[in-house]
Amino acid sequence: MLAWIATFYLLTPYIRLDLMLPRNEPIRFNRCRQKVYFYHYRFDRIRPLGRKSWGVKPVTYEWNTITAEYYRVYLPMGHGGVVEKVMLSVRAPETGEVIDRLLLADNLEKGKQYWVIARQFMQSGPEELPDFKYAPHDPERDDHPNPFHRLAPKVEWPADMGLESRTAPGSGDQS
């Protein structure tokens, strides 16, 4: 009986992640407002049946409170290996204490490229961005090879945050 309870407790978070994880977690940079909007999915392996610590939590932060951090960790996986991640750290303006960390990229090179592009956009605008060789992928298309990915919930921003993240202050124009 104890083995069944332990198995349930260990597997439930991963099953729940597979069923509830959104298609992606977009980040919106609004240069006019100097804000960054995150579609952040939270999960908790300790409380697999809880409601407060699971689900989408869209958050907004000021651009000047965000820095990029690079992590390299050795994880004893089946074959062993080094895992690299680039995280965006949000710091409290008064104390400099990290109040939140959000994933930017699972790879150092991609993370560097994304961070340079984000900084360039926020400082100079879209005119200064490089020409992209390939068009950006639309994450809402249903052509993913994994059929379970097609069943994942689509990204839905709260209406007020969705509008604010796409417009300049005092106008309805897109930024």
N, C-alpha and C positions, 0 to 999 in steps of 0.2 A: 504493500500500500504506500509506504514511504517513497519507494522508487517511482511510483506513478505521480505522486505529488511533485517530487523533485523534477521529473521529466517535464511535467506540465509547466512548472514555474520557469524552467530553463528555456523551453521552446516557445512559449507564448509570445514573448517580445519579438522574436524573429518572424513568427507567423503574422503578428499584428503589423509589423513593419512592411512586410510584403503586401498586405492587403490595403494598408492605409497611406503609404508613402506617396506623395504627389509625383506627377510626371517629372517635375524638376523644381528647383528652388531658385527662381530668378532674383536678380539684383537689379534695381533701377537706380541710375545716377541722374539726379536733377541738378544741372549746373546753375540754373537761374535761382533756385532756392538754396543751393549749397547743402543739399540733403541726399542721403542714400537710403533706399527702401529695400528691405530684405523680406522675402517670403520664406520664413524660417520654420522648418519642421522640427518639433521637439519630441523626444521619446525618452523613456525611462526604463532601464532594464531591471531596476530594483522593484518598481511598482508596475508590473505588466498590465494590471487591470484598472489602473487609475485613470481618471479623466482629466484632472488638472495638469498633469505633466506630459500629456500626449496631445498631438495635433499641430495644426498650422498656427503660427503666431506671427503675423506680419508686424514688423517693427520698423521704426524710422530713427535715424541718427544723423547728427550734424557731420558734414564732411570733415571738418577740422578736428574731430575727435577720433578719426579712424587711421590706423596704421596697419601695415602688413607685417606678418611674422612668418618665419620659415621654420618648419619642424622636420627633423630627420630622426626617426626612431627605428631601432631594430626590433622587429616583432618575431618571436619564435613561431612562425607558421609551419606548415607541413614541410616546406622546403627551405624555410628560413628566408629572411630578407629584410631589406631596409625600406621603410615606408616614408615618403616625403609628402608634406602637405604645406600649403600656403594658406594661412588663416588671416582674416581681417579682425583686428582687435579694436574694440571700442573702449575708449578711456574716459573716465569722469573728468570734466574740464577743471574742476577745483583741485582734485588730488592726484590725477594721473593714474589712478587705480583702474585696472582692467575690469569692466563691468559685463562685457559680453565678447564672445569669439564666434565668428561665423566662417564657414569654409569658403575659400575662393577657388582653390584648385587642388587636385590630388597629385600634382606633379610640379616639380620646381620650375621647369622651363615654362610651362603653361602659366603658372602663377606669376612669374616675372613678367611675361608678356601681357597678361591681363591687368596687372597692377600698373604697368607703364601706360597702357592704353587708357585705363580709368583716370589716372592722374593727368594725362595729357588732355583728355576730354574735359575734366573738371576745371582745369586751368585755362585752356585755350579755346575750347568749343569743338564742335564736330568738323570744322574746316581744317583743323590741324591734324586730324587723324589720318593714318596711312590708308592707302587704297587696299581693300581686301581682295585677295586673289579669288576666294570662294565666297559666295553669298552666305550670310549667317543662316544656320539651321533653325527652322521653326519648330520649337519643342512641342507644339500642339498638334503637329501632323500625326496621323495614325499609321505611319509606315515603319514603325520600329519592328525589328525582327522578333523580339520577344513578345508573345501574345499577351502575357500578363501585364506588360508595360502599357498596352493599349487599354487595359481595364483600370489602370491607375486613375485616381481623381485628377481632373484638369485643374490648372492653376486658376483660382478665382480671388482676385484682390478685393478687399472691402471697397465699396463704391467710393467713399470719400477719399480713401488713401489712393485708390487707382487714379482718380481724377487729379489729385494733388501731385502725384508722382510724375504725371505727364504734362503738367501745365506750369506756366510761370506765375509768380504772384500777381494777383489783380487782373488776370486775363484768362480767357478760355483757350488760348493758343497752346499748341503742344511745344514743349521745350526740347 
